[in-house]
Amino acid sequence: MDSDGFVLLYAPEMKAAIYTGNGRMEVLEKPVPKPSSGEVLLAVGRVGICGSDLLIFQGGMSHRAGPGRILGHEMVAVVAETTVGGIVQAGDRVVVEPTVSCGHCRACRRGLTHVCQHLRFLGIDADGALQQFWAVPANRLHKVPDAILDDCAAMVEPLAVAVHDVHLGAVRAGETVAIIGGGPIGLLIALLAKRAGGKVVVLEINLHRLAFARQLGLDAWNPQERSSVKFLREFTDGVGADVVFEASGSVMGARLMTSLAAIRGRLIIVGIQGKKVPVDLFQVFYRELSVQGTRAYSSEDFKEAIRLISDEEINLSEFISHRYPLRDIQAAMELARSGTPVMKILIDLGSAG
C-alpha cells in the first residue's frame, strides 16, 4: 500500500504471450518478474500490435527477436510496484517509451538517445509488453492523464512516431505532402501534416485503408488504378510534392518516392525495408532532393503525443478496429497479416484504469 492507499494484489504466476517461431505465438505461465533497482513493475492493460511485431512473427527480424521473445511495445499499464521514489507511484497509469540507450556513445552525448549506437528496443531486443506484468526502467515511463482512455493511451507510441516524422519533415502551411502507405503510422502522419497546414494526399493499395483514409477527411487514391506520378502532377499543377513520406516499407514505395517530389523536395523514410531495394538516385541528383531517415522518437515526441490526445486535437479511437484477449493472440496476429480490413488491433490484458 502506498501513501494514497492503493493496493494491487497478484499471484506469483502470470500469463505471457511467447513468440515460438514459424508464425506461432503461445500463451504460457511464467513467474511474475521482480523489478530490479531502478525498475517499476507494471500491470499491463492494453497492447497494440505493431508492424514490427508482425515482421518478427513472420520471421523477418530473427537476428534481434527469435523464439522465446515476448513482443509488444505499444501499451498502457498501471504501476504495481516501484523501486524508485518520486518518479511514479503505485496506481499511476503510464505508457512506456521503449527505447533504452547506453548514455555514452556519440549520439547519446549529443542528446540523440533515440539513435544510440547501442540502442535496445523493449519488445524486440528484450522482452516486451505482451505479459500481464512487466518490469521496466522507471525512466522510460510517461504518466497518462485520466482523461485519456486505455485504448487511446495504447496508441501514444505510434502517435509519437508520427510526431517525430512530421517534425523531421518540417511540414509548413501550404506545402503539398504525399504519404506512401495508409497504415496506422502513415495515416497518423497524414493527420498531423494536415494539422500543420499541409495539402495532404495518401497513396494506398489496400481498399479498406483507402476508404478509411477518406473517412478521416484525407485525399487518397490507389496507385494501382491510376499513375501516381501523373495524378500528383495534376494535383500540384505540375510541381510535385514538397514533402514525401515513404511509410509503406515496400519496394514499390521506394521506387516511387523520388518521382513524386518537387524540386528540392524532402523525402522522409519512415517504413522499414526488410531488404535492399532499388531507389532512383538520379532524381535525387536532378532535383536536389533531401533524404531524411527516421528512427523511433525522442521523449519530447512522447510528451507531445500525450498532449495531442489529452487536448483532443487528434482522435485515435477511430483507428482501433479489433480487440482480442491475450489467450487469442495467435488469431490476432494472423488477422494482422491477413490483409483483411483491419487498422489497429489491441490485446486486452485487463483494464488499466
N, C-alpha and C positions, 0 to 999 in steps of 0.2 A: 504494500500500500504506500503511495506517495503522499505528499502533503495535502493533495487535493482529494484524497480518499479513493483514488482509482485502484481497482484490483482486477487483475486478469489471471484467472486460473487456467492451467493447461496440463495435459498429461505428458509424461516423458517421451511418448512416441507421437509422430506426426506423419502425414501423408505428403509425398513429393512425387512430381512427375519427372521421370528419368528418361532421357534420350538413350535408347539402347542400340541405335544404328539401323541402317537399312529401312529408313522411313517408319520407325516404330518408337512409340512412347509407352512407358509402363508406369502405373501409379503404385508405389511401394511404400511400406512403412520404414521410417528412419527415426533415429533419436532426434529430439529437438536440439538444435545446436546451442551451445553455451557461448554467449558473447565474450570475446577476449577484451583486454584492456583497450579502451578507445572505441569499442563497438557497442551497437544497440541491437537488441533482439526485436524484430518486427513480427506482428501478426498480420499476415498478408491478406488483403481484401479482394482486390481485382488485379488481373494481369492481362495485358493486351498481347496478342500475337503479332509480332513484327516481321517484316520481310527478312531480316537476318535470322530470326528463329526458323522461318520456313526454309531458308537456304541451308542451315545446319541440318534440319530434318531431312532434307533431300541429299545430304552428303557433300554439300558444297564448301564446308569450312572445317573439314576433318583435322587439319593441321592445328586448329585452335580449340575446337569443341567436338571431341569424339564421344563414343559411347560412355555412358556413366555421368554425363553432364546434366545438370538441372538448368534449363533455359529460362528466359524471361527477364525483361528489364523495364518494360512499360508497366507501371504498377502504382497502387496506393495501399497504405497499410496503417496500422495503429502501433505505436510504441508499446511493447510488452515489458521490456526490461532495458535499463541503461547502465553502463559502467562509467558514464561521463556526466558530470554535473553541469547544469547551466545551459546546455545546448538544446536538449529536448527533455521532456518528462514523460513518464508512463501515461498513456491515454492520448497523447498528441497524434493527430493524423498527419502523415508525411508521405512524400514521394522521394524516390532515390535518384540522385544524379549518378549513373552507374559507371562513371569513369574514375579510375584510380591511377594517379600519376606518381612518378618517382620523386619529384621535387628537386632533382639535382641536375638533370640534363639541360642542354642549352635552351630547349623550348620552355621548360619549366622556369628557368632563371629569367626568361623574358616574359613570364606571365602567361604563356600559351600552353597551359597544362593539358588542354584537351587534345593537343598534338604532341604530347610527351613521347620521347623516343622509346620509352619502355611502357607505354600505356597498357593497362589491363582493363578490360571491359567486363563488368559483372554480368553474368548470364551468357557470356561467350568464353572468356579466358578463365573464369571462375564461376562457381555455381550462382544461379540467379533466383528469380522470384517465384517460380512455379513450385512452391512448397508452402505449407501452412505457416511455418516460422522461418525467418531468415535473419542471420546475423550479418550486419554490415557496418562499415566505419561510420561513426557518428557525423563526421564532417562531410558525408555525401548526402545528408538529409536536407530536405526543404519542407517546412511546415505548410500545411494546406488550410486555407480558411474554411470555416464551417459552411459557408455559402456554396462551396463547390461540391457537387455530388460526386460520389465514388466513381461512377462511370466516367465522368469528365476528368476527374483527377488522374485516372489511369492513363489519360491521353496527354498529360503535361509533357512527358518525354518526347513524343513525336512532334508536338507543337513547338517545343524548344528547338528541335532540328530545323523546322521551318523558319523560326525566328532567326536562327543563326544564318541560314542560307540567304534569306531576303536581306539581312544586314550586309552580308558579303557581296550580294548582288548590287547593293547601293541603289535600289529602285527609287526613281524620282517621279514626281507627279507629271503626267503627260507622256511618259515613256511607254512604248509597246513592249509587253513582256510575254514571251512564249514559253509554255511549260510542256515538255515532252514527258508524258506519263501522268495518268489521272488516278493513281493510287492515293492512299491517305496522305502521304507526305507531299506529293505533287499538288493535291487539291488544297492542302493547308498553305503551301507556298503561294498558290494562286489567290487564295482569300487574303493573305497578308499583303501580297503585291498589289491587289486591287485596293485594299485599305490604304496603302501608301500613295494611291493616286495613279497607279499604272493601268494601262489599257491591256487587259489580260486575255490571252487565248490559250486553250488547253488542247493538246493532241493526245488522243487515246483510242485504242482499237477495241477495247472491251466495251460492248454496247451498254451494259449495266452501269459501268463507271462513267461512260459518256453521258448517259441520261442523268446520272446523279450530279455530275458537274453542272449540267444545265439547270437542274433543280436548285442548285446553290446560286443561280444567277450568273453563271460564268459562260462566256462564249467558248464553245468546244466543238471539235469536229474529228472525224475518223480519217486518218491519213491513208487508210486502205481504200477509201471511197473517193478521195479527191487528192490531187497533188498538194502536199503541204507547202511546198515552196511557192507554187503558183497562187494558192489561196492566201498565204501570208503576204505575198507581194501585192495582191489586190487589197487586202485588209489594211496595208500600210502605205498605199499609193506608191508602191514600188521600192520603198525604203528598206524594209526588213525590220526585225525585232531589235530593239536596243539591248534587251537582256534575254538570254535563252537559258532556261534551267533544264538540264538533262536529268530527269527524275525517274526514268524508266529502267535504267540499268540494262538496256537491251542493245543488241548490235545495230538494229535499225535506228535507235535514238542516237548512238554515237556517230553513225554515218550522216544523219540528217542535220545535226545541230549546227554545224558550221555553215550550211547552206541557208539557214533561216536568219542569220544575224545581219544586222545593218553594218555599214562602215563603222569601224571602231566599236562594234558591239561587244557585249560581255557574255562569255559562256561560263555558266556555273555548273560544275559537275557534282551532282547530288547522288545519282544512282550508283550502286556498287556493281562494277563489272567483274564477273567471276573469272574472266579470261581476257587475253589480249584481243582487242577489236580494232577494225580499220577506222581511221579518222582522216578526213580530208584536210590535211595541214596546209595545202595550197591556199585554201580560203582564209586560214589564219594569217598567212603572209599577205595575201592580196588585199584583204580588207582591214589589216592591222587590228585583228581581234585580240581581246584579252581572254585568257583562260584561267579560271579560278577553281581549284579543288575545294571541297568542304568535308569536314570530318567532325561529327558529333556536335558539340555546343560548349559554351562556357557557362559558368554558374550564373552570370548575368542573364544569359538567354533563358535559363530555367526560371529565374525570378520574373522575367518579362512574360513568359508563357503563363505563369500562375496569375500575374496581374491581369492579363488579357481575358482569362477565363473569369476571374473574380469580378472584374468590372463589366462582364457580359459584352465585351467587344467582339467576341467570337463564340459561336455556338458549336460545341463538339458533339452534343448528344445525337445530332443527325447522322454522324459518321458510324455510330455503333449499330451494326446490322444483326449480330448474333451474340448470345451469351450461353456459355456451357459451364456445368460444374466440373471440378477438377477430374472426377472419375471419367469424364468423356473427352479427355484431352486428345486421344487418338482421333476421334471423329472430328474434333475442332481443327486439328492440323490437316487432316485430309480434305476438309472443306476449304481451308485456306489455299491449298494448292490445286483445287479442282477447276478454278476458272469460272465457277458459277457465280451468280450475283451475290457479292459479298464486299463489304468495306472493312470495318474493324470488328474483329472477333475478340470478345473478352472472356476470360476464365474467371469464374466467381468462386473464390475460396472462403467465402463467408463475409458478412458485412464488415466494412472497415469504418463504420461511423454511424 
